[in-house]
């Protein structure tokens, strides 16, 4: 049941930190429910979406831009932070010390809805799994909300009038840092590898953030783990929640595995299903690993096996995730701009059994690039680096893989095309965030695609 009655929001002074899409929907909901709302934004108004600014002001929301105001934070009854706002920033710590309740957008939204949630986290694969599960549920005839950390925030659903049968929600570690009572019907942890070490003091802190996803789950609810992930294989959730595990091979305690080119799902001795993945269109071992999780979730919530199989056969993937862009003179271009960390980029490189020209670089996130170097050996014939991390990448690859350094994406694509031959793959897998040169990974992927389109047709 929703817990909004415990918040007693009406008449309160609430500060929403950040006017991105999450902050916008949070402010919009609160303003419509008798709350005195101030949005605090570190960026100047000229850098914000003008339509968002106009709409929240029309609802009576005050906007403070160009920096946070200490008194605003200390005089609040409640502070709601967006996922991109560091939860340990000094002003928030001071507010907490002064008795102000600080809450994340995900936590607030979860208290305002009673829709069963399927929540997906992990270092890589979250968006694909979220979208695919949503499609399966829709194919089964359910009204579904898909969003969270991908696309539409959960607060948009809370603020809307539509009622879904399920909410399939991508959840980031930043969102999980601020949960209190967030309790999904099904939680999924796909994998954990070093990421966001620019935001966390060490890897173990990042791991513990991810594992918070199932901390409030109750009897009759499920947590689903990747049993092939070394860190997750040793995790033992509370006995009150049903733990379901998956992995490539058959093993004691696994509920989904691969045998004879089929996925076997065994929820119990009486419930065994088999699914072919011969028509599955997403390349790479990691996408097959994600499929195991998807099928296990679908069967755990009772989706008909025929619907699941039809969905497997028809799913074509998402933009910016090993997306086929174009083939020119036998050279195929792939856009994996969403590979924003080392593990994701290494997985992308490992998906190919032909020579690869790798384009990587962006803003460094604190991780070691050695796993990407190892994945590139015997696969990558040349690497091309750009962005703030280009020299760090060059240092890591020196003596192992030939490389060059360029200034922009257009130069990277041209350089890759000039040194590729028929049968090669040119792969954008940055292993870094996009914020040094682009607004987000989607913008980076768009510039890559347009750069490829400008190449000659041969």
Secondary structure, DSSP 8 states (H G I E B T S, - for coil): ---GGGT--TT-EEEEE--SHHHHHHHHHHHTTT-EEEEE-SS-GGGS-HHHHHHHHHTT-EEE-SS--HHHHHT-SEEEE-TTS-TT-HHHHHHHHTT-EEEEHHHHHHHH--SEEEEEE-SSSHHHHHHHHHHHHHHTT--EEEEESSSS-HHHHHHSS---SEEEEE--HHHHTT-SS---SEEEE----S--TTTSSSHHHHHHHHHGGGTT--TT-EEEEETTSHHHHT----TTSEEEEE-SS--TT-SEEEETTEEEEEEETTEEEEEE-TT----SHHHHHHHHHHHHHHHHTT--HHHHHHHHHH----TTSSEEEEEETTEEEEE-TT--SHHHHHHHHHT-SS-EEEEE-SB--S--SHHHHHHHTTTEEEEEE-STTHHHHHHHHTTTS-EEE-SSHHHHHHHHHHH--TT-EEEE--SSBSTTTSSSHHHHHHHHHHHHHTS---
